[in-house]
Amino acid sequence: MADPTNQNQPGDAVPSTVDQKAPTVAEENAPSTSEPVATNLPTANTPDPQAANPKTNPNAAKPTAAPPKEEKPAAAAKAAKKEKAPSVEDKPFVEFMEQDYLPALQKAITAEGVKDLQLSFAKQKLPIAGLSSAEEYWQVIGSWQNGQRQFNVYFPDEDIQGKKGFSCNEGRRPSTLESFLIDERKITLDMLVSRLVYRLNGQKWLGRN
């Protein structure tokens, strides 16, 4: 006698052998939800490998090169290291005359054959005959042959760039006052020396004269 509990009721579908096994096979082959699975989808913490790789992504941002350092010109750098020394002509007037002009003039006139040259620098009245003036001016006074030959260079402005005068005499007071170096824009030590030597040579006082 058949078991009434195992009998199918009329109208009920009888499951096949495949349908009975299918759920079991699917459950065995389904991936576990407790283990991590690698996917190709980018996450918030993982950058897109193509976007981060410039070889595969031509639109990837390239690092900006640092601008080249600006180099100072060689002349400016040299000037910064060493400032130009002031010229002797920029010294105070009296200091220039005593320390530079008189020694240079002594050497130049002596080199022309004058053996007993006497040079001095003083502030005194003009020694011009017939000229009455109580005012004193700075002068370079040179003499030799026991004072028989004498010249004076005058600096009334107390400035080598200012007005200058010249006089000379042989055994007596000079009667004329000449302008000296009035056409030059910039007076230098060499110019003051060479032009005076040239003037004295024109007087036939130097060398074999």
Backbone as a chain_set.jsonl record, in Angstrom:
{"seq": "MADPTNQNQPGDAVPSTVDQKAPTVAEENAPSTSEPVATNLPTANTPDPQAANPKTNPNAAKPTAAPPKEEKPAAAAKAAKKEKAPSVEDKPFVEFMEQDYLPALQKAITAEGVKDLQLSFAKQKLPIAGLSSAEEYWQVIGSWQNGQRQFNVYFPDEDIQGKKGFSCNEGRRPSTLESFLIDERKITLDMLVSRLVYRLNGQKWLGRN", "coords": {"N": [[0.852, -1.189, 0.0], [0.554, 2.148, -0.863], [2.369, 5.054, 0.464], [0.58, 7.577, 1.804], [1.62, 10.155, 2.222], [3.625, 10.607, 0.405], [2.495, 10.781, -1.945], [1.648, 12.562, -4.804], [-0.404, 15.35, -5.093], [-3.273, 15.767, -7.039], [-2.762, 17.644, -9.976], [-0.393, 18.784, -9.151], [2.989, 19.714, -10.099], [5.623, 17.607, -10.998], [8.904, 17.699, -9.891], [11.816, 17.6, -11.923], [14.833, 15.604, -12.237], [17.016, 17.291, -12.892], [16.125, 19.784, -12.066], [16.068, 19.391, -9.376], [18.724, 19.178, -8.696], [19.933, 21.53, -9.572], [19.843, 23.881, -7.883], [21.636, 23.139, -5.897], [24.071, 22.829, -7.283], [24.485, 25.475, -8.193], [24.739, 26.816, -5.785], [27.108, 25.751, -4.849], [28.986, 26.632, -6.667], [28.825, 29.37, -6.52], [30.311, 32.59, -5.865], [32.045, 33.373, -2.823], [30.866, 35.651, -0.419], [32.364, 36.572, 1.626], [35.013, 36.852, 0.99], [37.467, 39.01, -0.546], [37.151, 40.283, -3.836], [38.825, 40.866, -6.815], [38.296, 43.502, -9.044], [37.729, 45.332, -12.135], [36.769, 47.85, -11.733], [37.216, 51.236, -10.834], [37.852, 52.574, -7.577], [37.164, 54.852, -4.827], [39.596, 55.182, -3.463], [41.446, 54.122, -5.117], [43.356, 55.05, -7.863], [42.6, 55.584, -11.333], [44.298, 53.397, -13.417], [44.993, 53.985, -16.091], [44.654, 56.742, -16.239], [46.618, 57.636, -14.505], [48.989, 56.878, -15.67], [51.202, 58.221, -17.884], [52.043, 57.08, -20.248], [50.044, 55.505, -21.289], [47.98, 57.258, -21.219], [47.599, 59.994, -22.981], [46.582, 62.436, -22.248], [47.263, 62.945, -19.698], [48.374, 65.055, -17.022], [51.419, 66.833, -17.314], [54.462, 67.207, -15.438], [55.392, 70.481, -14.386], [58.165, 72.281, -15.521], [60.782, 73.8, -13.62], [61.36, 77.329, -13.666], [64.222, 78.756, -15.336], [67.028, 79.966, -13.493], [67.652, 83.392, -13.062], [70.468, 84.966, -14.29], [72.946, 87.253, -13.313], [74.405, 89.92, -15.215], [77.833, 89.748, -16.296], [79.351, 92.062, -15.998], [77.887, 93.539, -14.139], [77.999, 91.847, -11.936], [80.724, 91.886, -11.424], [81.095, 94.541, -10.789], [79.634, 94.671, -8.478], [81.202, 93.207, -6.75], [83.561, 94.631, -6.568], [83.953, 97.967, -6.113], [84.523, 100.853, -8.126], [87.549, 102.527, -7.693], [88.043, 105.833, -6.4], [89.344, 108.561, -8.371], [92.528, 110.315, -8.301], [92.131, 112.955, -8.823], [89.74, 113.534, -7.631], [90.196, 114.047, -5.033], [90.292, 116.226, -2.11], [91.141, 119.665, -2.735], [93.608, 120.89, -1.657], [94.843, 118.618, -0.595], [95.203, 117.042, -2.895], [96.993, 118.701, -4.354], [99.294, 118.783, -2.723], [99.935, 116.085, -2.229], [99.919, 114.78, -4.697], [100.174, 116.424, -7.108], [102.476, 118.18, -6.787], [104.657, 116.267, -6.226], [104.596, 114.807, -8.691], [105.092, 116.825, -10.557], [107.641, 117.688, -9.765], [109.17, 115.421, -10.388], [108.833, 115.289, -13.189], [109.923, 117.727, -14.196], [112.517, 117.576, -13.248], [113.364, 115.386, -14.715], [113.753, 116.607, -17.129], [116.21, 117.738, -17.031], [116.678, 119.679, -15.09], [118.329, 120.403, -12.193], [118.303, 121.644, -9.705], [115.702, 122.227, -8.777], [113.189, 123.912, -6.982], [110.218, 123.521, -5.362], [107.079, 124.751, -4.2], [104.0, 125.159, -2.394], [101.632, 127.488, -1.798], [99.489, 129.964, -0.266], [99.121, 133.132, -1.323], [99.639, 136.626, -2.218], [99.22, 137.888, -5.594], [102.136, 138.0, -7.575], [102.424, 139.908, -9.61], [103.737, 142.538, -11.488], [102.679, 145.888, -11.129], [100.103, 145.177, -10.533], [97.77, 145.623, -8.197], [96.564, 144.046, -5.53], [95.007, 142.871, -2.704], [94.099, 140.42, -2.205], [94.576, 136.936, -1.613], [95.814, 134.002, -3.25], [95.85, 130.49, -3.966], [98.891, 129.019, -4.96], [101.292, 127.38, -7.049], [104.661, 127.417, -6.78], [107.634, 127.499, -8.516], [111.171, 127.313, -8.789], [114.584, 127.688, -9.94], [118.155, 127.665, -10.548], [119.191, 129.339, -8.527], [116.964, 130.925, -8.022], [116.785, 132.539, -10.226], [115.265, 131.8, -12.348], [111.865, 131.566, -12.395], [108.538, 130.35, -11.912], [104.968, 130.612, -11.685], [101.923, 128.992, -10.916], [98.543, 129.585, -10.819], [95.61, 129.169, -8.818], [92.796, 130.406, -8.494], [90.155, 129.621, -7.889], [90.435, 127.585, -6.147], [90.268, 124.989, -7.076], [90.97, 122.407, -9.257], [89.566, 122.108, -11.568], [88.601, 124.581, -12.05], [89.217, 128.109, -12.78], [92.497, 128.936, -13.956], [95.848, 130.238, -13.825], [98.993, 131.527, -15.187], [102.373, 132.541, -14.776], [105.706, 133.764, -15.438], [109.189, 134.507, -14.845], [112.48, 135.967, -15.122], [114.71, 136.695, -12.924], [113.336, 138.993, -12.141], [110.209, 140.586, -11.262], [107.216, 139.134, -12.592], [105.415, 140.485, -15.399], [103.111, 139.952, -16.749], [100.03, 138.104, -16.736], [99.004, 134.999, -17.588], [96.387, 132.984, -19.038], [95.716, 129.601, -18.194], [95.324, 126.341, -19.292], [92.537, 126.589, -20.142], [90.777, 125.667, -22.022], [90.139, 123.053, -21.729], [87.891, 120.461, -20.891], [87.899, 118.513, -18.89], [90.122, 118.29, -16.362], [93.105, 116.616, -15.668], [95.59, 114.931, -13.633], [97.877, 114.186, -15.128], [97.597, 115.912, -17.281], [97.875, 118.453, -16.092], [100.554, 118.332, -15.393], [101.998, 117.725, -17.825], [101.285, 119.855, -19.574], [102.312, 122.094, -18.269], [105.063, 121.505, -18.283], [105.43, 121.573, -21.037], [104.909, 124.294, -21.508], [107.022, 125.528, -20.091], [109.16, 124.508, -21.52], [108.717, 125.772, -23.92], [109.476, 128.258, -23.163], [112.119, 128.003, -23.258], [113.525, 127.01, -21.091], [114.146, 124.506, -20.286], [115.888, 121.323, -20.568], [118.496, 121.441, -22.907], [118.44, 124.147, -23.219]], "CA": [[0.0, 0.0, 0.0], [1.425, 3.343, -1.009], [2.366, 6.057, 1.535], [-0.21, 8.722, 1.337], [2.369, 11.421, 2.322], [4.511, 10.764, -0.755], [1.725, 10.855, -3.179], [1.41, 13.917, -5.32], [-1.793, 15.7, -5.233], [-3.625, 16.0, -8.441], [-2.451, 18.981, -10.481], [0.964, 19.242, -8.764], [4.074, 19.375, -11.046], [6.654, 16.756, -10.408], [10.221, 18.249, -10.28], [12.742, 16.666, -12.598], [16.134, 15.378, -11.556], [17.885, 18.485, -13.118], [15.662, 20.885, -11.232], [16.409, 19.134, -7.985], [20.185, 19.345, -8.481], [20.416, 22.851, -10.015], [20.175, 24.81, -6.786], [22.83, 22.672, -5.175], [25.258, 23.146, -8.103], [24.666, 26.935, -8.199], [25.249, 27.253, -4.491], [28.518, 25.32, -4.696], [29.876, 27.411, -7.552], [28.642, 30.818, -6.299], [31.467, 33.181, -5.14], [31.824, 33.676, -1.415], [30.745, 37.093, -0.139], [33.265, 36.917, 2.722], [36.377, 37.013, 0.464], [37.547, 40.129, -1.506], [37.251, 39.897, -5.241], [39.415, 41.929, -7.642], [37.492, 43.932, -10.192], [38.318, 46.402, -12.972], [36.1, 49.102, -11.447], [37.997, 52.104, -9.92], [37.209, 52.968, -6.33], [37.549, 56.195, -4.38], [40.976, 55.16, -2.988], [42.341, 53.552, -6.135], [43.296, 55.861, -9.083], [42.489, 54.879, -12.611], [45.664, 53.131, -13.897], [45.253, 54.655, -17.364], [44.771, 58.172, -16.013], [47.86, 57.92, -13.794], [50.14, 56.471, -16.482], [51.255, 59.087, -19.063], [52.338, 56.322, -21.47], [48.774, 55.02, -21.834], [47.022, 58.357, -21.25], [48.3, 61.202, -23.472], [46.011, 63.649, -21.668], [47.69, 63.093, -18.309], [49.102, 66.303, -16.786], [52.873, 66.681, -17.232], [55.04, 68.089, -14.402], [55.877, 71.777, -14.877], [59.593, 72.471, -15.274], [61.097, 75.005, -12.867], [61.951, 78.35, -14.546], [65.679, 78.897, -15.141], [67.454, 81.044, -12.613], [68.143, 84.573, -13.775], [71.868, 85.226, -13.992], [73.351, 88.649, -13.427], [75.46, 90.16, -16.191], [79.186, 89.657, -15.736], [79.811, 93.386, -15.605], [77.211, 93.927, -12.9], [78.531, 91.024, -10.846], [82.068, 92.359, -11.121], [80.973, 95.837, -10.134], [79.143, 94.453, -7.12], [82.286, 92.687, -5.928], [84.592, 95.635, -6.347], [83.577, 99.274, -6.598], [85.596, 101.591, -8.768], [88.261, 103.409, -6.775], [88.01, 107.233, -6.842], [90.583, 109.043, -8.972], [93.253, 111.274, -7.468], [91.572, 114.286, -9.068], [88.567, 113.707, -6.788], [90.619, 114.378, -3.673], [90.231, 117.655, -1.766], [92.096, 120.454, -3.516], [94.927, 121.012, -1.024], [95.413, 117.271, -0.489], [95.66, 116.656, -4.237], [98.166, 119.491, -4.75], [100.466, 118.434, -1.926], [100.269, 114.66, -2.279], [99.987, 114.231, -6.052], [100.661, 117.317, -8.156], [103.859, 118.612, -6.564], [105.621, 115.188, -6.497], [104.635, 114.472, -10.111], [105.743, 117.935, -11.261], [109.071, 117.622, -9.414], [109.768, 114.324, -11.15], [108.81, 115.581, -14.629], [110.868, 118.809, -14.528], [113.862, 117.044, -13.01], [113.684, 114.516, -15.846], [114.123, 117.466, -18.256], [117.58, 118.218, -16.846], [116.764, 120.693, -14.037], [118.895, 119.699, -11.05], [118.106, 122.331, -8.423], [114.328, 122.724, -8.737], [112.545, 124.111, -5.686], [108.773, 123.646, -5.533], [106.314, 125.028, -2.988], [102.576, 125.387, -2.589], [101.285, 128.456, -0.767], [98.432, 130.924, -0.546], [99.723, 134.452, -1.18], [99.208, 137.624, -3.193], [99.767, 137.736, -6.935], [103.387, 138.75, -7.671], [102.461, 140.56, -10.912], [104.117, 143.96, -11.401], [101.618, 146.825, -11.494], [98.796, 144.659, -10.136], [97.591, 145.83, -6.765], [95.465, 143.244, -5.015], [95.288, 142.358, -1.359], [93.555, 139.058, -2.095], [95.567, 135.871, -1.749], [95.387, 132.86, -4.052], [96.727, 129.321, -3.915], [99.849, 129.046, -6.067], [102.447, 126.487, -7.1], [105.818, 128.243, -7.117], [108.828, 126.727, -8.847], [112.341, 128.135, -9.138], [115.905, 127.055, -9.995], [119.271, 128.58, -10.822], [119.214, 130.298, -7.413], [115.824, 131.831, -8.102], [116.817, 133.378, -11.415], [114.122, 131.376, -13.165], [110.744, 131.256, -11.499], [107.192, 130.316, -12.512], [103.842, 130.484, -10.757], [100.645, 128.508, -11.442], [97.552, 130.126, -9.904], [94.319, 128.47, -8.715], [91.93, 131.317, -7.725], [88.915, 128.954, -7.469], [90.791, 126.476, -5.257], [89.695, 123.821, -7.739], [91.747, 122.171, -10.478], [88.652, 122.222, -12.701], [88.224, 125.989, -12.173], [90.138, 128.998, -13.485], [93.919, 128.772, -13.646], [96.709, 131.234, -14.473], [100.428, 131.207, -15.241], [103.335, 133.636, -15.002], [107.112, 133.353, -15.282], [110.118, 135.641, -14.881], [113.911, 135.672, -14.971], [115.406, 137.699, -12.126], [112.51, 140.141, -11.799], [108.794, 140.244, -11.09], [106.526, 138.982, -13.875], [104.574, 141.628, -15.76], [101.875, 139.482, -17.392], [99.357, 136.935, -16.167], [98.414, 134.24, -18.692], [95.437, 131.911, -18.739], [96.371, 128.288, -18.268], [94.39, 125.208, -19.406], [91.167, 127.093, -20.071], [89.958, 125.05, -23.065], [89.945, 121.638, -21.432], [86.679, 120.197, -20.113], [88.216, 117.679, -17.728], [91.531, 118.414, -16.027], [93.674, 115.458, -14.985], [96.939, 115.117, -13.101], [98.839, 114.121, -16.234], [97.45, 117.125, -18.086], [98.471, 119.563, -15.351], [102.006, 118.19, -15.428], [102.55, 117.78, -19.188], [101.098, 121.181, -20.173], [103.258, 123.023, -17.645], [106.384, 121.182, -18.836], [105.408, 122.079, -22.423], [105.01, 125.766, -21.456], [108.381, 125.87, -19.67], [110.049, 124.189, -22.627], [108.538, 126.847, -24.884], [110.232, 129.395, -22.624], [113.519, 127.6, -23.418], [114.108, 126.862, -19.764], [114.372, 123.093, -19.977], [116.799, 120.58, -21.431], [119.766, 122.108, -23.236], [118.227, 125.583, -23.43]], "C": [[0.874, 1.22, 0.0], [1.215, 4.292, 0.13], [1.598, 7.251, 1.059], [0.523, 10.024, 1.417], [3.246, 11.642, 1.134], [3.767, 10.863, -2.04], [1.504, 12.318, -3.552], [-0.064, 14.131, -5.451], [-2.095, 15.943, -6.687], [-3.363, 17.441, -8.808], [-1.088, 19.472, -10.108], [1.976, 18.762, -9.783], [5.133, 18.588, -10.326], [8.016, 17.291, -10.824], [11.089, 17.167, -10.882], [14.01, 16.538, -11.798], [17.034, 16.579, -11.691], [17.481, 19.601, -12.219], [16.014, 20.654, -9.773], [17.879, 19.386, -7.698], [20.673, 20.754, -8.781], [20.715, 23.777, -8.867], [21.434, 24.406, -6.045], [24.1, 23.014, -5.941], [25.517, 24.629, -8.096], [25.225, 27.419, -6.888], [26.7, 26.87, -4.305], [29.463, 26.186, -5.506], [29.712, 28.924, -7.366], [29.831, 31.372, -5.526], [31.076, 33.526, -3.732], [31.778, 35.18, -1.217], [31.662, 37.532, 0.983], [34.696, 37.126, 2.259], [36.395, 38.159, -0.536], [37.755, 39.608, -2.914], [37.778, 41.073, -6.025], [38.522, 42.22, -8.811], [38.233, 45.01, -10.954], [37.688, 47.747, -12.692], [36.951, 49.949, -10.496], [37.183, 52.459, -8.705], [37.7, 54.354, -5.938], [38.996, 56.247, -3.957], [41.963, 54.636, -4.028], [42.238, 54.372, -7.414], [43.167, 54.976, -10.305], [43.883, 54.644, -13.16], [45.968, 53.806, -15.215], [45.429, 56.156, -17.171], [46.082, 58.529, -15.347], [49.084, 57.611, -14.606], [50.194, 57.328, -17.74], [51.527, 58.325, -20.346], [51.05, 55.839, -22.121], [47.734, 56.103, -21.924], [47.725, 59.63, -21.707], [47.783, 62.473, -22.86], [46.426, 63.856, -20.221], [48.529, 64.351, -18.157], [50.586, 66.02, -16.624], [53.414, 67.617, -16.162], [55.62, 69.347, -15.022], [57.34, 71.944, -14.505], [59.819, 73.783, -14.543], [61.729, 76.028, -13.791], [63.443, 78.477, -14.296], [65.997, 80.098, -14.271], [68.037, 82.186, -13.447], [69.571, 84.886, -13.33], [72.177, 86.706, -14.195], [74.415, 88.795, -14.508], [76.826, 90.158, -15.522], [79.677, 91.006, -15.251], [79.184, 93.832, -14.291], [77.745, 93.141, -11.714], [79.918, 91.499, -10.436], [82.024, 93.678, -10.385], [80.504, 95.683, -8.703], [80.255, 93.972, -6.196], [83.305, 93.766, -5.593], [84.154, 96.954, -6.941], [84.796, 99.985, -7.165], [86.226, 102.565, -7.777], [88.207, 104.846, -7.29], [89.363, 107.653, -7.395], [91.242, 110.065, -8.057], [92.699, 112.675, -7.643], [90.339, 114.568, -8.213], [88.926, 114.03, -5.336], [90.341, 115.853, -3.383], [91.397, 118.411, -2.397], [93.498, 120.473, -2.899], [95.608, 119.645, -0.925], [95.955, 116.799, -1.835], [96.938, 117.393, -4.612], [99.42, 119.026, -4.007], [100.896, 116.982, -2.116], [100.512, 114.139, -3.7], [100.643, 115.18, -7.063], [102.123, 117.714, -7.962], [104.869, 117.474, -6.775], [105.724, 114.83, -7.978], [105.334, 115.557, -10.917], [107.244, 117.955, -10.991], [109.776, 116.559, -10.249], [109.866, 114.666, -12.635], [109.823, 116.659, -15.001], [112.298, 118.355, -14.291], [114.306, 116.15, -14.157], [114.082, 115.312, -17.083], [115.498, 118.1, -18.083], [117.742, 119.294, -15.789], [117.199, 120.002, -12.745], [118.565, 120.343, -9.711], [116.706, 122.933, -8.301], [113.811, 122.795, -7.303], [111.05, 124.36, -5.94], [108.12, 123.916, -4.187], [104.861, 125.294, -3.369], [102.107, 126.284, -1.459], [100.144, 129.344, -1.233], [98.98, 132.313, -0.257], [99.219, 135.388, -2.279], [99.847, 137.346, -4.553], [101.04, 138.583, -7.071], [103.517, 139.516, -8.995], [102.76, 142.053, -10.726], [102.966, 144.825, -11.896], [100.231, 146.347, -11.116], [98.675, 144.777, -8.62], [96.355, 145.062, -6.309], [95.868, 142.677, -3.666], [94.807, 140.924, -1.202], [94.651, 138.032, -2.343], [94.963, 134.678, -2.494], [96.369, 131.706, -3.842], [97.595, 129.299, -5.178], [100.866, 127.912, -5.916], [103.617, 127.328, -7.592], [107.011, 127.346, -7.354], [109.97, 127.644, -9.244], [113.586, 127.268, -9.176], [116.918, 128.084, -10.477], [119.267, 129.731, -9.809], [118.107, 131.35, -7.535], [115.822, 132.714, -9.33], [115.674, 133.022, -12.375], [113.001, 130.931, -12.225], [109.436, 131.265, -12.299], [106.168, 130.16, -11.406], [102.628, 129.961, -11.523], [99.587, 128.859, -10.402], [96.231, 129.339, -9.982], [93.368, 129.343, -7.893], [90.645, 130.673, -7.225], [89.154, 127.834, -6.469], [90.188, 125.169, -5.762], [90.463, 123.61, -9.041], [90.877, 122.252, -11.725], [88.229, 123.676, -12.941], [89.254, 126.784, -12.964], [91.572, 128.769, -13.02], [94.724, 129.828, -14.413], [98.172, 130.837, -14.394], [101.212, 132.503, -15.43], [104.735, 133.089, -14.819], [107.998, 134.598, -15.398], [111.545, 135.145, -14.711], [114.553, 136.851, -14.237], [114.576, 138.918, -11.784], [111.042, 139.711, -11.726], [108.124, 140.096, -12.456], [105.583, 140.167, -14.123], [103.248, 141.209, -16.393], [101.347, 138.234, -16.678], [98.619, 136.231, -17.301], [97.357, 133.272, -18.176], [96.126, 130.573, -18.963], [95.303, 127.195, -18.252], [92.927, 125.67, -19.272], [90.239, 126.407, -21.074], [89.657, 123.578, -22.811], [88.72, 121.45, -20.54], [86.976, 119.453, -18.82], [89.711, 117.712, -17.491], [91.984, 117.189, -15.246], [95.069, 115.795, -14.473], [97.964, 115.124, -14.221], [98.786, 115.386, -17.085], [98.086, 118.331, -17.393], [99.994, 119.525, -15.413], [102.548, 118.431, -16.836], [102.411, 119.168, -19.817], [102.034, 122.219, -19.551], [104.68, 122.772, -18.156], [106.495, 121.712, -20.267], [105.576, 123.599, -22.44], [106.414, 126.188, -21.063], [109.396, 125.564, -20.767], [109.932, 125.24, -23.733], [109.258, 128.125, -24.452], [111.73, 129.172, -22.772], [114.23, 127.53, -22.078], [114.5, 125.427, -19.458], [115.369, 122.483, -20.954], [118.106, 121.333, -21.64], [119.63, 123.596, -23.442], [118.973, 126.402, -22.392]], "O": [[1.827, 1.317, 0.773], [0.133, 4.386, 0.71], [1.923, 7.861, 0.04], [0.115, 10.969, 0.742], [3.599, 12.788, 0.856], [4.359, 11.013, -3.109], [1.215, 13.169, -2.711], [-0.84, 13.261, -5.846], [-1.207, 16.295, -7.463], [-3.697, 18.355, -8.054], [-0.626, 20.469, -10.662], [1.908, 17.639, -10.283], [5.485, 18.878, -9.183], [8.286, 17.341, -12.024], [11.109, 16.017, -10.444], [14.237, 17.255, -10.823], [17.759, 16.904, -10.751], [18.325, 20.301, -11.659], [16.232, 21.604, -9.021], [18.243, 19.765, -6.584], [21.733, 21.145, -8.291], [21.766, 24.419, -8.871], [22.209, 25.26, -5.616], [25.092, 23.437, -5.347], [26.676, 25.033, -8.002], [26.071, 28.311, -6.852], [27.451, 27.602, -3.661], [30.594, 26.445, -5.095], [30.422, 29.689, -8.019], [30.326, 30.707, -4.616], [29.941, 33.918, -3.459], [32.583, 35.904, -1.802], [31.747, 38.724, 1.28], [35.533, 37.542, 3.06], [35.449, 38.297, -1.311], [38.451, 38.617, -3.137], [37.239, 42.175, -5.918], [38.044, 41.311, -9.49], [39.24, 45.54, -10.483], [38.037, 48.722, -13.357], [37.373, 49.449, -9.453], [35.966, 52.627, -8.787], [38.534, 54.952, -6.618], [39.604, 57.31, -4.085], [43.176, 54.703, -3.829], [41.166, 54.414, -8.018], [43.559, 53.809, -10.315], [44.613, 55.615, -13.36], [47.119, 54.177, -15.446], [46.248, 56.78, -17.846], [46.618, 59.611, -15.587], [50.167, 58.066, -14.239], [49.323, 57.192, -18.599], [51.275, 58.848, -21.432], [50.958, 55.766, -23.346], [46.72, 55.939, -22.603], [48.385, 60.285, -20.901], [48.454, 63.502, -22.929], [46.003, 64.819, -19.581], [49.31, 64.689, -19.047], [50.98, 65.102, -15.905], [52.885, 68.715, -15.985], [56.267, 69.287, -16.068], [57.725, 71.777, -13.347], [59.133, 74.77, -14.808], [62.555, 75.662, -14.627], [63.89, 78.322, -13.16], [65.31, 81.118, -14.318], [68.798, 81.975, -14.391], [69.841, 85.049, -12.14], [71.709, 87.322, -15.153], [75.235, 87.897, -14.698], [76.967, 90.514, -14.352], [80.341, 91.097, -14.218], [79.848, 94.422, -13.439], [77.923, 93.685, -10.624], [80.252, 91.517, -9.251], [82.811, 93.916, -9.469], [80.903, 96.442, -7.819], [80.26, 94.284, -5.006], [83.843, 93.812, -4.486], [83.995, 97.057, -8.157], [85.931, 99.756, -6.748], [85.528, 103.329, -7.11], [88.315, 105.064, -8.497], [90.402, 107.166, -6.951], [90.607, 110.612, -7.155], [92.78, 113.497, -6.73], [89.934, 115.723, -8.083], [88.041, 114.258, -4.512], [90.172, 116.644, -4.311], [92.49, 117.871, -2.568], [94.469, 120.107, -3.562], [96.813, 119.533, -1.146], [97.04, 116.222, -1.904], [97.871, 116.783, -5.134], [100.486, 118.893, -4.608], [102.09, 116.687, -2.159], [101.236, 113.16, -3.882], [101.557, 114.786, -7.787], [102.923, 117.591, -8.89], [105.871, 117.696, -7.455], [106.822, 114.574, -8.474], [106.081, 115.259, -11.85], [108.032, 118.213, -11.901], [110.872, 116.794, -10.757], [110.876, 114.366, -13.272], [110.513, 116.53, -16.012], [113.197, 118.711, -15.053], [115.478, 116.15, -14.534], [114.687, 114.756, -18.0], [115.907, 118.918, -18.906], [118.853, 119.789, -15.6], [116.506, 119.109, -12.257], [118.547, 119.661, -8.687], [116.55, 124.035, -7.775], [113.976, 121.86, -6.52], [110.678, 125.296, -6.647], [108.546, 123.385, -3.161], [104.547, 125.611, -4.516], [102.172, 125.899, -0.292], [99.87, 129.461, -2.427], [99.271, 132.649, 0.891], [98.463, 134.977, -3.16], [100.869, 136.667, -4.652], [101.028, 139.764, -6.721], [104.637, 139.746, -9.452], [102.126, 142.734, -9.92], [102.358, 144.548, -12.93], [99.258, 147.06, -11.361], [99.389, 144.113, -7.869], [95.231, 145.407, -6.675], [96.935, 142.082, -3.515], [95.074, 140.284, -0.185], [95.536, 138.234, -3.175], [93.772, 134.389, -2.382], [97.553, 131.915, -3.579], [97.12, 129.524, -6.292], [101.245, 127.538, -4.805], [103.572, 127.885, -8.689], [107.364, 126.528, -6.504], [109.767, 128.633, -9.948], [113.642, 126.229, -8.518], [116.572, 129.227, -10.775], [119.329, 130.908, -10.166], [118.302, 132.516, -7.191], [114.942, 133.563, -9.471], [115.192, 133.875, -13.121], [113.175, 130.048, -11.386], [109.25, 132.06, -13.221], [106.465, 129.643, -10.329], [102.334, 130.417, -12.628], [99.71, 128.48, -9.238], [95.802, 128.911, -11.053], [93.148, 129.061, -6.715], [90.086, 131.131, -6.228], [88.209, 127.205, -5.993], [89.671, 124.359, -4.992], [90.591, 124.537, -9.841], [91.394, 122.446, -12.826], [87.566, 123.967, -13.937], [90.054, 126.224, -13.714], [91.826, 128.453, -11.858], [94.335, 130.255, -15.5], [98.55, 129.938, -13.643], [100.787, 133.42, -16.132], [104.94, 132.084, -14.137], [107.598, 135.607, -15.978], [111.78, 134.042, -14.218], [114.895, 137.866, -14.844], [115.111, 139.834, -11.16], [110.698, 138.588, -12.095], [108.43, 140.852, -13.378], [105.037, 140.761, -13.193], [102.354, 142.039, -16.553], [102.098, 137.441, -16.11], [97.712, 136.803, -17.905], [97.418, 132.804, -17.04], [97.005, 130.442, -19.814], [94.486, 127.122, -17.334], [92.189, 125.202, -18.405], [89.021, 126.559, -20.976], [88.982, 122.937, -23.615], [88.53, 122.177, -19.564], [86.376, 119.73, -17.782], [90.487, 117.224, -18.312], [91.333, 116.774, -14.287], [95.649, 116.818, -14.838], [98.836, 115.992, -14.251], [99.817, 115.869, -17.553], [98.758, 119.137, -18.037], [100.644, 120.568, -15.477], [103.451, 119.246, -17.024], [103.318, 119.617, -20.519], [102.497, 123.126, -20.242], [105.416, 123.72, -18.429], [107.538, 122.238, -20.658], [106.298, 124.135, -23.281], [106.953, 127.126, -21.65], [110.382, 126.284, -20.922], [110.916, 125.563, -24.399], [109.602, 128.965, -25.283], [112.524, 130.054, -22.446], [115.384, 127.937, -21.947], [115.14, 125.176, -18.437], [115.656, 123.042, -22.013], [118.736, 121.798, -20.69], [120.603, 124.257, -23.804], [118.91, 127.632, -22.414]]}, "num_chains": 1, "name": "protein.A"}
